[in-house]
Amino acid sequence: MDEREGVARLTRVAPPSADAGLGAGLMPPPRAGQEPATRRRSQGPPAAHRRPQSPPAPPPSAVFGPTGVARLTPRSAAAEARARELRQVMGRFATGVTVVTTTHRDTIHGMTANAFLSVSLRPPLVLVSLGRCRMSELLPRSGRYGVSVLACDQERFAAHFSGQRVSEVPPTFVWQGELPLLEGALAHIGCRVVDVHPAGDHVLWIGEVEHLSHRDGEPLLFYRGRFGTLAEVSDREARRS
Ligand SMILES: Cc1cc2nc3c(=O)[nH]c(=O)nc-3n(C[C@H](O)[C@H](O)[C@H](O)COP(=O)(O)O)c2cc1C
C-alpha cells in the first residue's frame, strides 16, 4: 500500500501494471443488453478473418544492432522531436488544474489532469483525456468520475495527485453521493461515463454531468510546465520578455 493511502484512505492504490494501457481495462462498462467489452476485445476476429501466423516484424522505425538493442532511426527520432515540439507548443496553452477522482472498493483514487474540457451543454458533457495510468484501469469499474478545479492555494494537491511528492497536509474530500470531490476546490463536477474514445496514446473519457457546484476564488494555473497564480504567471512572462 502506498503511503498516500494512509489516514484519508487515499489512492494511488498501485502503480500501473505492465500490461495496463489500451487493453481490456480501458473499455467502458457494458451497456444493457451488450456483451462485456472486455470479452469482445479479447476474443478477436473469427478464425476465417485472422491473418496467417508469421514471426512478428520489428517496428519499421527501429533498427536492431548486433546486441539486439534497437536504435532509433531518423524517422522515430523525428517523431520524438515532433512530440517534444507539440508539448512545448501546447505548454503555451494556459490551463487550469483539476484533480479527477473515483472510488475503488473503499479507497479514493485521484489524479491531476489538465486535459479536461467542456464538450456539450445539451446534454451536459465533459471529457478528460487520460494516458496510461491507474485511473484508466479504475474508471471502467466505477463508471463515474469527479473533477475538482483547483484553487490557487491547492498546488500541493496537484503535485500530490501527479505522483511528484506527497502533500504534508492530507487532502480531504466532500461526498456527492458515492463520488468523492476535493474539499476547497473552486468547482466540482460529478459525471457518469457515457462514452470512451481511444485517441493515439490517450483515451477520451466522456462524462455526462450529474452534479455541479462552484465558489468564487482564484484558480491554480499551469503554464509552460509550471504551476502558478494568474499574477505569478504574468510576472514570469513579463520578466522573460
Ligand atoms: C499539471 C498536470 C497535468 C496533468 N494532466 C494529465 C492529463 O490530463 N491526463 C493524464 O493522463 N495525465 C496527466 N498528468 C499526469 C498524471 O497526473 C500522472 O501521470 C499521475 O501520476 C497519474 O496517476 P495514476 O496513474 O495514479 O492514475 C498531469 C500531471 C500534471 C502535473
The ligand as an SDF file (V2000), in Angstrom:
LIG
                    3D

 31 33  0  0  0  0  0  0  0  0999 V2000
   -0.3680   19.7400  -14.2760 C   0  0  0  0  0  0  0  0  0  0  0  0
   -0.5150   18.2860  -14.6640 C   0  0  0  0  0  0  0  0  0  0  0  0
   -1.4960   17.9150  -15.5470 C   0  0  0  0  0  0  0  0  0  0  0  0
   -1.6650   16.5720  -15.9230 C   0  0  0  0  0  0  0  0  0  0  0  0
   -2.6470   16.2590  -16.7990 N   0  0  0  0  0  0  0  0  0  0  0  0
   -2.8300   14.9760  -17.1620 C   0  0  0  0  0  0  0  0  0  0  0  0
   -3.8790   14.6400  -18.0470 C   0  0  0  0  0  0  0  0  0  0  0  0
   -4.6770   15.4800  -18.4490 O   0  0  0  0  0  0  0  0  0  0  0  0
   -4.0040   13.3310  -18.4170 N   0  0  0  0  0  0  0  0  0  0  0  0
   -3.1470   12.3710  -17.9610 C   0  0  0  0  0  0  0  0  0  0  0  0
   -3.3110   11.2100  -18.3300 O   0  0  0  0  0  0  0  0  0  0  0  0
   -2.1410   12.6570  -17.0870 N   0  0  0  0  0  0  0  0  0  0  0  0
   -1.9800   13.9300  -16.6750 C   0  0  0  0  0  0  0  0  0  0  0  0
   -0.9940   14.2570  -15.7910 N   0  0  0  0  0  0  0  0  0  0  0  0
   -0.1300   13.1830  -15.2570 C   0  0  0  0  0  0  0  0  0  0  0  0
   -0.8240   12.4180  -14.1330 C   0  0  0  0  0  0  0  0  0  0  0  0
   -1.2740   13.2820  -13.1030 O   0  0  0  0  0  0  0  0  0  0  0  0
    0.1430   11.4000  -13.5220 C   0  0  0  0  0  0  0  0  0  0  0  0
    0.6120   10.5390  -14.5290 O   0  0  0  0  0  0  0  0  0  0  0  0
   -0.4850   10.5980  -12.4160 C   0  0  0  0  0  0  0  0  0  0  0  0
    0.5580   10.0120  -11.6720 O   0  0  0  0  0  0  0  0  0  0  0  0
   -1.4200    9.5000  -12.8990 C   0  0  0  0  0  0  0  0  0  0  0  0
   -1.9980    8.9180  -11.7590 O   0  0  0  0  0  0  0  0  0  0  0  0
   -2.4670    7.3990  -11.6630 P   0  0  0  0  0  0  0  0  0  0  0  0
   -1.6030    6.5310  -12.5800 O   0  0  0  0  0  0  0  0  0  0  0  0
   -2.2420    7.0470  -10.2380 O   0  0  0  0  0  0  0  0  0  0  0  0
   -3.9350    7.3430  -12.0200 O   0  0  0  0  0  0  0  0  0  0  0  0
   -0.8130   15.5790  -15.3890 C   0  0  0  0  0  0  0  0  0  0  0  0
    0.1860   15.9540  -14.4810 C   0  0  0  0  0  0  0  0  0  0  0  0
    0.3370   17.2950  -14.1120 C   0  0  0  0  0  0  0  0  0  0  0  0
    1.3980   17.6870  -13.1240 C   0  0  0  0  0  0  0  0  0  0  0  0
  1  2  1  0
  2  3  1  0
  2 30  2  0
  3  4  2  0
  4  5  1  0
  4 28  1  0
  5  6  2  0
  6  7  1  0
  6 13  1  0
  7  8  2  0
  7  9  1  0
  9 10  1  0
 10 11  2  0
 10 12  1  0
 12 13  2  0
 13 14  1  0
 14 15  1  0
 14 28  1  0
 15 16  1  0
 16 17  1  0
 16 18  1  0
 18 19  1  0
 18 20  1  0
 20 21  1  0
 20 22  1  0
 22 23  1  0
 23 24  1  0
 24 25  2  0
 24 26  1  0
 24 27  1  0
 28 29  2  0
 29 30  1  0
 30 31  1  0
M  END
$$$$
